[in-house]
């Protein structure tokens, strides 16, 4: 009897153990199943919608990094991108030939491509003079460019090393040994200084560099005698005393430079006329529009041209741009659409007259 009871008790224990293990397995499988279900639910849960991709707009700058045109292109791109976040404005520098390499590239792009061009007056002047007088080979057609809006209006300044006077410059020009930097031959800085020098029976040789930073360095290194550049290009150097501003190619005195003694005024060609110039001569032919436009390709979709006008107006109205322009000594000057095209045509006429004076033709 005792043996039967022992066998019964062992069977009961085994049965209980089996039931407990089965329960544990069921619990484990249920937990694993729940985990898989949870992971599946997590994987299949809809993701947050991503923002739409921005449309890239290239801005082709024909000059090197560090010059005024490059600085303006980058500031414009930054402000425009902030104001119109649906676009990403990217500056691309294409240097060479003082703007000609970039222009030759740009004339062949699709008119409806989202690419803009920083069109300087100097490019336009050299194109028209080169075509009319055979002064140089011009690898592009200005008719392929559509000025849309002005973004840069500047006053050319004649810079020299400390101790140099305008009388020294004119004397060297009369000797035929004056060297200048400021673009290639027949760029707007050359037309400005060259036409003035011609009125004084002198001449000037242009040493070519790409971009205002390199042109200024030509003066600093002693490769040239004078540099005709923007206010922005020489502002820090004037303040530091390493360069001096001798003359403003303007009808107004230029106020905006500071040197060790405080604010200084730079004499012009009309108001506060420089005392080293002949009081009886008219030098206004040496005052040429300078700076440039944001341009598109001729034939571009009108809706895109109108959008660029809208963007540029907003950029000008943004203190980040307009106040910065003022801080670097440039001018707020706005023209759009047909007015911009007409103004460039008028400026080209002035440049051709300056060339005739410079060349004696």
KEBA-814706 format. One record per residue (C-alpha): x, y, z; residue number from 0; residue in three letters. Coordinates in pm, 1 decimal. Layout:
! residues N
(atom (X, Y, Z), NUM, "ala")
...
This chain:
! residues 361
(atom (0.0, 0.0, 0.0), 0, "unk")
(atom (278.4, 232.0, 90.4), 1, "unk")
(atom (445.0, 152.5, -244.1), 2, "unk")
(atom (126.9, 244.9, -434.7), 3, "unk")
(atom (102.4, 572.8, -247.8), 4, "unk")
(atom (463.4, 660.0, -330.7), 5, "unk")
(atom (408.5, 590.8, -701.9), 6, "unk")
(atom (92.1, 804.5, -697.7), 7, "unk")
(atom (274.0, 1090.4, -524.6), 8, "unk")
(atom (562.6, 1084.3, -778.1), 9, "unk")
(atom (318.2, 1092.7, -1070.9), 10, "unk")
(atom (135.6, 1383.2, -913.9), 11, "unk")
(atom (458.8, 1580.6, -871.8), 12, "unk")
(atom (564.0, 1514.0, -1232.8), 13, "unk")
(atom (222.0, 1624.3, -1360.1), 14, "unk")
(atom (240.1, 1946.1, -1155.3), 15, "unk")
(atom (587.9, 2020.9, -1284.9), 16, "unk")
(atom (477.6, 1972.1, -1645.3), 17, "unk")
(atom (183.2, 2207.5, -1598.9), 18, "unk")
(atom (405.6, 2475.7, -1441.7), 19, "unk")
(atom (658.4, 2453.8, -1729.6), 20, "unk")
(atom (382.0, 2470.9, -1985.0), 21, "unk")
(atom (247.4, 2782.7, -1817.7), 22, "unk")
(atom (589.0, 2949.1, -1820.9), 23, "unk")
(atom (636.6, 2866.0, -2186.0), 24, "unk")
(atom (297.9, 3009.4, -2271.1), 25, "unk")
(atom (378.8, 3327.8, -2079.4), 26, "unk")
(atom (717.0, 3357.6, -2253.4), 27, "unk")
(atom (567.2, 3303.8, -2597.3), 28, "unk")
(atom (294.8, 3555.1, -2524.1), 29, "unk")
(atom (552.8, 3812.8, -2414.4), 30, "unk")
(atom (764.8, 3750.9, -2723.6), 31, "unk")
(atom (455.3, 3772.4, -2940.0), 32, "unk")
(atom (355.5, 4098.4, -2774.7), 33, "unk")
(atom (706.8, 4237.7, -2827.5), 34, "unk")
(atom (706.8, 4146.1, -3197.3), 35, "unk")
(atom (363.9, 4301.1, -3235.6), 36, "unk")
(atom (482.9, 4616.9, -3062.4), 37, "unk")
(atom (791.9, 4637.0, -3282.5), 38, "unk")
(atom (583.8, 4579.6, -3595.2), 39, "unk")
(atom (341.7, 4851.4, -3488.7), 40, "unk")
(atom (633.1, 5087.1, -3426.9), 41, "unk")
(atom (788.1, 5012.4, -3767.7), 42, "unk")
(atom (458.8, 5055.1, -3947.0), 43, "unk")
(atom (363.5, 5376.2, -3765.5), 44, "unk")
(atom (352.4, 5667.5, -4011.9), 45, "unk")
(atom (659.7, 5892.3, -4002.6), 46, "unk")
(atom (645.8, 6267.8, -3963.5), 47, "unk")
(atom (629.3, 6430.8, -4308.1), 48, "unk")
(atom (965.4, 6574.7, -4422.8), 49, "unk")
(atom (991.9, 6928.9, -4552.6), 50, "unk")
(atom (991.1, 6973.9, -4928.6), 51, "unk")
(atom (1327.4, 7009.9, -5097.7), 52, "unk")
(atom (1444.2, 7365.2, -5165.3), 53, "unk")
(atom (1493.2, 7480.5, -5522.8), 54, "unk")
(atom (1856.4, 7573.1, -5585.2), 55, "unk")
(atom (1928.1, 7907.2, -5751.3), 56, "unk")
(atom (2285.8, 7960.0, -5862.3), 57, "unk")
(atom (2437.4, 8307.3, -5861.0), 58, "unk")
(atom (2734.6, 8322.7, -6096.5), 59, "unk")
(atom (2996.3, 8571.4, -5977.4), 60, "unk")
(atom (3257.1, 8650.1, -6245.5), 61, "unk")
(atom (3520.7, 8758.1, -5993.8), 62, "unk")
(atom (3727.6, 8595.2, -5722.3), 63, "unk")
(atom (3648.0, 8537.0, -5357.1), 64, "unk")
(atom (3719.4, 8836.8, -5134.7), 65, "unk")
(atom (3638.4, 9118.6, -5377.2), 66, "unk")
(atom (3340.6, 9351.6, -5356.6), 67, "unk")
(atom (3136.8, 9172.3, -5624.1), 68, "unk")
(atom (3184.3, 8842.5, -5442.2), 69, "unk")
(atom (3089.2, 8997.4, -5106.8), 70, "unk")
(atom (2773.6, 9146.5, -5257.4), 71, "unk")
(atom (2675.0, 8818.9, -5425.6), 72, "unk")
(atom (2714.4, 8630.8, -5098.7), 73, "unk")
(atom (2527.1, 8884.9, -4890.2), 74, "unk")
(atom (2245.8, 8892.5, -5147.9), 75, "unk")
(atom (2230.1, 8511.6, -5147.4), 76, "unk")
(atom (2217.7, 8495.2, -4768.9), 77, "unk")
(atom (1945.2, 8756.7, -4726.7), 78, "unk")
(atom (1740.0, 8627.4, -5020.3), 79, "unk")
(atom (1756.3, 8274.0, -4879.6), 80, "unk")
(atom (1638.5, 8392.1, -4539.7), 81, "unk")
(atom (1347.7, 8584.7, -4690.1), 82, "unk")
(atom (1248.0, 8317.4, -4942.1), 83, "unk")
(atom (1320.9, 7981.9, -4773.3), 84, "unk")
(atom (1173.4, 7786.9, -5063.0), 85, "unk")
(atom (1495.5, 7869.0, -5250.7), 86, "unk")
(atom (1858.5, 7794.2, -5173.6), 87, "unk")
(atom (2083.7, 8060.0, -5327.2), 88, "unk")
(atom (2435.2, 7933.5, -5400.0), 89, "unk")
(atom (2719.6, 8157.7, -5518.0), 90, "unk")
(atom (2958.2, 8009.3, -5772.4), 91, "unk")
(atom (3274.5, 8199.6, -5865.0), 92, "unk")
(atom (3387.2, 8163.9, -6226.3), 93, "unk")
(atom (3699.3, 8373.9, -6265.3), 94, "unk")
(atom (3917.6, 8468.0, -6558.4), 95, "unk")
(atom (3945.3, 8747.3, -6812.1), 96, "unk")
(atom (3812.6, 9002.9, -6564.0), 97, "unk")
(atom (3463.1, 8861.4, -6604.8), 98, "unk")
(atom (3477.8, 8735.6, -6962.7), 99, "unk")
(atom (3513.8, 8364.6, -6874.7), 100, "unk")
(atom (3196.9, 8365.9, -6666.0), 101, "unk")
(atom (3008.4, 8567.7, -6927.3), 102, "unk")
(atom (3109.0, 8321.9, -7201.5), 103, "unk")
(atom (2973.6, 8040.1, -6986.6), 104, "unk")
(atom (2651.3, 8212.7, -6892.4), 105, "unk")
(atom (2545.0, 8308.3, -7244.2), 106, "unk")
(atom (2500.1, 7939.7, -7326.2), 107, "unk")
(atom (2285.1, 7826.3, -7034.5), 108, "unk")
(atom (1916.2, 7748.8, -7070.7), 109, "unk")
(atom (1725.7, 8080.3, -7045.7), 110, "unk")
(atom (1488.0, 7918.1, -6798.1), 111, "unk")
(atom (1755.8, 7767.6, -6575.8), 112, "unk")
(atom (1752.5, 7893.6, -6219.5), 113, "unk")
(atom (2086.1, 8070.2, -6260.4), 114, "unk")
(atom (2149.8, 8440.8, -6210.7), 115, "unk")
(atom (2454.0, 8642.8, -6311.6), 116, "unk")
(atom (2627.9, 8934.6, -6143.1), 117, "unk")
(atom (2658.1, 9161.5, -6446.3), 118, "unk")
(atom (2902.3, 9443.8, -6387.2), 119, "unk")
(atom (2903.6, 9764.1, -6587.8), 120, "unk")
(atom (3268.1, 9693.4, -6674.5), 121, "unk")
(atom (3173.3, 9373.4, -6858.0), 122, "unk")
(atom (2919.7, 9566.4, -7061.3), 123, "unk")
(atom (3160.2, 9854.2, -7133.9), 124, "unk")
(atom (3439.2, 9628.0, -7254.9), 125, "unk")
(atom (3197.8, 9427.4, -7465.7), 126, "unk")
(atom (3062.8, 9729.0, -7650.5), 127, "unk")
(atom (3402.2, 9895.8, -7696.0), 128, "unk")
(atom (3559.7, 9568.7, -7805.0), 129, "unk")
(atom (3288.7, 9504.8, -8062.7), 130, "unk")
(atom (3287.9, 9862.2, -8194.7), 131, "unk")
(atom (3662.2, 9933.8, -8196.7), 132, "unk")
(atom (3826.9, 9591.6, -8204.8), 133, "unk")
(atom (4016.3, 9658.4, -7881.6), 134, "unk")
(atom (3994.0, 9292.4, -7771.6), 135, "unk")
(atom (3832.3, 8961.9, -7856.4), 136, "unk")
(atom (3494.9, 8940.8, -7683.9), 137, "unk")
(atom (3386.6, 8577.1, -7632.1), 138, "unk")
(atom (3022.4, 8645.6, -7554.9), 139, "unk")
(atom (2721.0, 8842.7, -7674.8), 140, "unk")
(atom (2583.9, 9104.3, -7435.3), 141, "unk")
(atom (2244.4, 9062.8, -7601.2), 142, "unk")
(atom (2219.7, 8726.2, -7423.3), 143, "unk")
(atom (2202.6, 8901.5, -7084.6), 144, "unk")
(atom (1894.7, 9056.5, -6928.9), 145, "unk")
(atom (1958.5, 9308.1, -6648.6), 146, "unk")
(atom (1679.0, 9251.0, -6397.0), 147, "unk")
(atom (1767.9, 9462.1, -6093.3), 148, "unk")
(atom (2055.1, 9669.9, -5958.5), 149, "unk")
(atom (2229.4, 9523.3, -5654.2), 150, "unk")
(atom (2551.0, 9726.0, -5648.2), 151, "unk")
(atom (2619.8, 10095.9, -5697.7), 152, "unk")
(atom (2968.8, 10211.7, -5612.6), 153, "unk")
(atom (3198.0, 10511.7, -5616.5), 154, "unk")
(atom (3544.4, 10445.3, -5754.6), 155, "unk")
(atom (3825.9, 10566.1, -5531.6), 156, "unk")
(atom (4185.6, 10634.6, -5633.0), 157, "unk")
(atom (4414.4, 10474.9, -5372.8), 158, "unk")
(atom (4788.1, 10516.0, -5328.4), 159, "unk")
(atom (5054.2, 10458.3, -5066.5), 160, "unk")
(atom (5087.9, 10708.9, -4783.2), 161, "unk")
(atom (5273.1, 11024.0, -4883.6), 162, "unk")
(atom (5155.9, 11011.3, -5247.0), 163, "unk")
(atom (4964.6, 11314.2, -5381.6), 164, "unk")
(atom (4742.5, 11349.5, -5684.8), 165, "unk")
(atom (5006.1, 11584.3, -5825.1), 166, "unk")
(atom (5259.6, 11298.2, -5798.5), 167, "unk")
(atom (5023.3, 11068.4, -5984.3), 168, "unk")
(atom (4960.1, 11321.0, -6263.4), 169, "unk")
(atom (5332.8, 11389.7, -6296.3), 170, "unk")
(atom (5408.8, 11020.4, -6335.5), 171, "unk")
(atom (5127.9, 10991.1, -6591.1), 172, "unk")
(atom (5277.7, 11272.3, -6797.2), 173, "unk")
(atom (5609.2, 11086.4, -6791.8), 174, "unk")
(atom (5428.5, 10779.5, -6924.5), 175, "unk")
(atom (5534.0, 10556.1, -6634.5), 176, "unk")
(atom (5213.7, 10539.1, -6426.8), 177, "unk")
(atom (5085.9, 10186.2, -6354.1), 178, "unk")
(atom (4743.4, 10112.7, -6212.6), 179, "unk")
(atom (4537.5, 9813.3, -6098.9), 180, "unk")
(atom (4161.3, 9798.7, -6119.4), 181, "unk")
(atom (4039.3, 9545.4, -6371.1), 182, "unk")
(atom (4166.0, 9480.0, -6720.6), 183, "unk")
(atom (4236.2, 9747.6, -6982.9), 184, "unk")
(atom (3914.9, 9939.3, -7061.6), 185, "unk")
(atom (3741.5, 9820.8, -6746.4), 186, "unk")
(atom (3538.6, 10096.0, -6581.4), 187, "unk")
(atom (3818.9, 10186.2, -6333.4), 188, "unk")
(atom (4058.5, 10222.5, -6626.4), 189, "unk")
(atom (3810.0, 10428.3, -6825.3), 190, "unk")
(atom (3759.0, 10655.9, -6524.9), 191, "unk")
(atom (4126.1, 10718.9, -6447.0), 192, "unk")
(atom (4244.7, 10691.6, -6806.6), 193, "unk")
(atom (4005.2, 10954.5, -6937.4), 194, "unk")
(atom (4104.0, 11190.9, -6655.0), 195, "unk")
(atom (4473.9, 11132.0, -6725.0), 196, "unk")
(atom (4411.4, 11200.3, -7095.8), 197, "unk")
(atom (4279.8, 11545.9, -7007.2), 198, "unk")
(atom (4616.0, 11606.1, -6837.1), 199, "unk")
(atom (4809.4, 11483.9, -7145.3), 200, "unk")
(atom (4927.2, 11171.0, -6970.1), 201, "unk")
(atom (4877.1, 10796.9, -6997.9), 202, "unk")
(atom (4843.2, 10501.8, -6765.2), 203, "unk")
(atom (4925.3, 10133.1, -6805.3), 204, "unk")
(atom (4686.6, 9876.8, -6658.5), 205, "unk")
(atom (4822.6, 9569.4, -6483.3), 206, "unk")
(atom (4547.9, 9308.5, -6485.9), 207, "unk")
(atom (4431.4, 9111.9, -6182.7), 208, "unk")
(atom (4114.2, 8916.0, -6114.7), 209, "unk")
(atom (3907.0, 9073.4, -5839.9), 210, "unk")
(atom (3943.5, 9371.2, -5610.2), 211, "unk")
(atom (4143.0, 9185.9, -5344.4), 212, "unk")
(atom (4419.7, 9095.4, -5590.4), 213, "unk")
(atom (4410.3, 9441.8, -5746.1), 214, "unk")
(atom (4462.0, 9606.0, -5408.9), 215, "unk")
(atom (4746.1, 9368.4, -5330.2), 216, "unk")
(atom (4917.8, 9486.8, -5647.8), 217, "unk")
(atom (4942.7, 9832.7, -5491.8), 218, "unk")
(atom (5042.7, 9702.9, -5149.0), 219, "unk")
(atom (5321.8, 9493.5, -5302.5), 220, "unk")
(atom (5448.8, 9783.2, -5514.4), 221, "unk")
(atom (5369.2, 9627.2, -5851.9), 222, "unk")
(atom (5155.0, 9929.4, -5940.2), 223, "unk")
(atom (5150.5, 10296.0, -5837.9), 224, "unk")
(atom (4777.2, 10336.9, -5780.4), 225, "unk")
(atom (4469.2, 10125.0, -5737.8), 226, "unk")
(atom (4120.6, 10229.1, -5848.7), 227, "unk")
(atom (3876.7, 10029.5, -5640.3), 228, "unk")
(atom (3562.3, 10030.8, -5434.8), 229, "unk")
(atom (3519.1, 10196.3, -5098.4), 230, "unk")
(atom (3480.5, 9853.0, -4941.5), 231, "unk")
(atom (3808.8, 9728.6, -5087.4), 232, "unk")
(atom (4021.2, 9996.3, -4919.3), 233, "unk")
(atom (3821.9, 10099.2, -4613.3), 234, "unk")
(atom (4018.1, 9894.9, -4359.5), 235, "unk")
(atom (4351.7, 9984.7, -4519.4), 236, "unk")
(atom (4276.3, 10356.1, -4500.3), 237, "unk")
(atom (4181.2, 10321.0, -4135.9), 238, "unk")
(atom (4501.7, 10124.9, -4068.1), 239, "unk")
(atom (4710.1, 10385.6, -4250.3), 240, "unk")
(atom (4856.9, 10143.3, -4505.5), 241, "unk")
(atom (4677.8, 10314.5, -4797.6), 242, "unk")
(atom (4534.7, 10660.1, -4858.7), 243, "unk")
(atom (4227.1, 10765.0, -5056.8), 244, "unk")
(atom (4323.0, 11046.7, -5293.9), 245, "unk")
(atom (4023.6, 11106.3, -5520.1), 246, "unk")
(atom (3658.4, 11003.7, -5558.8), 247, "unk")
(atom (3535.5, 10956.6, -5916.9), 248, "unk")
(atom (3207.4, 11125.0, -5836.5), 249, "unk")
(atom (3036.7, 11459.9, -5850.3), 250, "unk")
(atom (3009.8, 11448.7, -5470.4), 251, "unk")
(atom (3268.6, 11444.5, -5195.8), 252, "unk")
(atom (3296.3, 11095.4, -5050.7), 253, "unk")
(atom (3234.2, 11077.0, -4677.6), 254, "unk")
(atom (3279.6, 10744.9, -4507.8), 255, "unk")
(atom (3647.6, 10681.5, -4454.2), 256, "unk")
(atom (3813.2, 10705.1, -4116.4), 257, "unk")
(atom (4185.7, 10724.7, -4051.8), 258, "unk")
(atom (4390.5, 10763.0, -3734.4), 259, "unk")
(atom (4281.3, 11125.0, -3698.2), 260, "unk")
(atom (3910.1, 11055.1, -3747.1), 261, "unk")
(atom (3659.4, 11086.9, -4035.0), 262, "unk")
(atom (3803.5, 11213.7, -4363.3), 263, "unk")
(atom (3652.6, 11361.7, -4678.8), 264, "unk")
(atom (3775.3, 11250.7, -5019.8), 265, "unk")
(atom (3768.2, 11526.0, -5285.7), 266, "unk")
(atom (3566.8, 11461.8, -5601.6), 267, "unk")
(atom (3567.3, 11580.6, -5960.8), 268, "unk")
(atom (3296.9, 11845.0, -5904.8), 269, "unk")
(atom (3198.3, 11923.1, -5545.2), 270, "unk")
(atom (3506.0, 11996.1, -5335.7), 271, "unk")
(atom (3708.0, 11951.9, -5653.8), 272, "unk")
(atom (4058.3, 11829.0, -5585.4), 273, "unk")
(atom (4301.0, 12121.2, -5573.9), 274, "unk")
(atom (4556.7, 11936.7, -5790.1), 275, "unk")
(atom (4307.6, 11935.7, -6079.4), 276, "unk")
(atom (4265.8, 12222.0, -6323.6), 277, "unk")
(atom (3980.8, 12439.0, -6195.6), 278, "unk")
(atom (3882.4, 12529.6, -6553.5), 279, "unk")
(atom (3854.6, 12175.3, -6690.5), 280, "unk")
(atom (3544.5, 11958.0, -6696.1), 281, "unk")
(atom (3622.9, 11612.5, -6559.8), 282, "unk")
(atom (3265.6, 11482.6, -6541.7), 283, "unk")
(atom (3329.4, 11253.5, -6838.0), 284, "unk")
(atom (3534.1, 11039.3, -6599.1), 285, "unk")
(atom (3232.5, 10975.4, -6375.6), 286, "unk")
(atom (3085.5, 10648.0, -6497.7), 287, "unk")
(atom (2810.0, 10433.7, -6345.1), 288, "unk")
(atom (2979.6, 10153.1, -6154.3), 289, "unk")
(atom (2861.3, 9841.1, -5982.7), 290, "unk")
(atom (2614.7, 9612.6, -6147.6), 291, "unk")
(atom (2299.5, 9410.0, -6173.0), 292, "unk")
(atom (2159.4, 9072.0, -6098.4), 293, "unk")
(atom (2083.0, 8948.1, -6448.8), 294, "unk")
(atom (1914.9, 8658.8, -6620.1), 295, "unk")
(atom (1932.1, 8518.7, -6969.5), 296, "unk")
(atom (1747.9, 8701.0, -7243.8), 297, "unk")
(atom (1434.0, 8500.3, -7310.1), 298, "unk")
(atom (1388.7, 8390.5, -6952.4), 299, "unk")
(atom (1033.7, 8322.0, -6841.0), 300, "unk")
(atom (869.2, 8650.4, -6741.1), 301, "unk")
(atom (726.3, 8495.8, -6426.1), 302, "unk")
(atom (1078.8, 8410.0, -6307.7), 303, "unk")
(atom (1208.7, 8758.3, -6398.1), 304, "unk")
(atom (920.8, 8907.6, -6198.9), 305, "unk")
(atom (1006.2, 8679.2, -5907.2), 306, "unk")
(atom (1368.0, 8798.9, -5912.8), 307, "unk")
(atom (1241.8, 9157.7, -5901.8), 308, "unk")
(atom (1024.6, 9068.1, -5602.0), 309, "unk")
(atom (1317.1, 8898.1, -5428.5), 310, "unk")
(atom (1555.9, 9187.1, -5495.9), 311, "unk")
(atom (1314.0, 9449.6, -5367.9), 312, "unk")
(atom (1275.9, 9249.1, -5049.3), 313, "unk")
(atom (1653.6, 9215.7, -5017.8), 314, "unk")
(atom (1702.3, 9591.9, -5053.8), 315, "unk")
(atom (1436.5, 9652.2, -4789.6), 316, "unk")
(atom (1609.0, 9419.7, -4544.7), 317, "unk")
(atom (1837.5, 9616.2, -4308.2), 318, "unk")
(atom (2082.5, 9326.8, -4316.1), 319, "unk")
(atom (2151.1, 9416.9, -4679.9), 320, "unk")
(atom (2078.8, 9788.6, -4713.5), 321, "unk")
(atom (2259.0, 9887.5, -4393.9), 322, "unk")
(atom (2552.3, 9665.3, -4480.8), 323, "unk")
(atom (2575.8, 9834.4, -4822.6), 324, "unk")
(atom (2592.9, 10168.9, -4644.8), 325, "unk")
(atom (2848.5, 10040.3, -4393.8), 326, "unk")
(atom (3093.1, 9946.3, -4670.6), 327, "unk")
(atom (3051.8, 10280.6, -4843.3), 328, "unk")
(atom (2833.9, 10173.9, -5136.3), 329, "unk")
(atom (2513.6, 10342.5, -5246.0), 330, "unk")
(atom (2150.0, 10236.1, -5232.2), 331, "unk")
(atom (2038.4, 10262.0, -5592.5), 332, "unk")
(atom (1742.0, 10060.1, -5715.3), 333, "unk")
(atom (1628.8, 10002.3, -6071.2), 334, "unk")
(atom (1418.3, 9715.3, -6201.2), 335, "unk")
(atom (1310.4, 9562.1, -6529.7), 336, "unk")
(atom (1300.5, 9799.1, -6827.4), 337, "unk")
(atom (1445.0, 10083.7, -6619.1), 338, "unk")
(atom (1752.7, 9873.0, -6544.8), 339, "unk")
(atom (1797.3, 9787.3, -6913.3), 340, "unk")
(atom (1761.3, 10150.8, -7017.3), 341, "unk")
(atom (2007.6, 10271.0, -6755.1), 342, "unk")
(atom (2271.3, 10024.0, -6870.2), 343, "unk")
(atom (2229.3, 10144.9, -7229.8), 344, "unk")
(atom (2283.8, 10505.6, -7116.5), 345, "unk")
(atom (2588.6, 10404.9, -6911.7), 346, "unk")
(atom (2742.7, 10232.9, -7215.4), 347, "unk")
(atom (2717.6, 10559.1, -7412.7), 348, "unk")
(atom (2908.7, 10739.4, -7136.0), 349, "unk")
(atom (3173.1, 10467.0, -7133.1), 350, "unk")
(atom (3224.3, 10490.8, -7508.4), 351, "unk")
(atom (3272.9, 10866.6, -7475.8), 352, "unk")
(atom (3530.6, 10807.1, -7202.0), 353, "unk")
(atom (3709.4, 10560.5, -7428.9), 354, "unk")
(atom (3720.3, 10815.9, -7710.2), 355, "unk")
(atom (3874.3, 11067.4, -7471.5), 356, "unk")
(atom (4124.3, 10813.1, -7340.3), 357, "unk")
(atom (4225.6, 10687.7, -7683.5), 358, "unk")
(atom (4202.1, 11014.6, -7874.2), 359, "unk")
(atom (3959.1, 10863.2, -8126.0), 360, "unk")
